[in-house]
Amino acid sequence: MIPITEFRTIPVNVAEPMDRTVQGTVLGLGDTIDLGTVDTTDEAQNTAVRVVWWRVRDMNGATEVSEIRVWLEGTGEFSGTNMWHMDITDAWTQGKTAVQVETGSPGSAPIAEESAAAVMKTGGGPITGTGHDQTTQYIYLSGRIGVNEQTGKKTGLRIRVKFQYR
């Protein structure tokens, strides 16, 4: 049977979660990521930075989860010239800026399954359980919203995951 999983998110301006299995807010299947309000009336602007991580809530009989890949969906719902950024890392950076996300790895956020970014368990290797040390690396997200995009709250992006299990 397929392992039961979830994404969790927490504000980037707080301290690193002490227990990634219970801290943060669960992003439900189909939930969108709120990137905050951006006013692009006069110039392009960066969205607020969001951070998420992925975890297995129940191995459901599996012994290992590997080959984890993530990407963004919903970018087509924005009409302007926008750039989406992602930084995948083991390091918690309280207050990480949009520029730090943009210059991180992979930098440009993948926006299709075909170009999905690889994510590992924090510290490397496959996920073999459901504890704090078995969650993925942190996935920081931000966007550069162009001047031709409608001003207002930026939601609609969804983070997707694909993985192998045995």
Helices and strands as residue ranges (DSSP letters): E 4-11, E 25-27, E 37-38, E 45-46, E 50-58, E 65-73, G 75-77, E 83-89, H 98-102, E 106-108, G 113-115, E 117-119, G 132-134, E 138-145, E 152-153, E 158-165
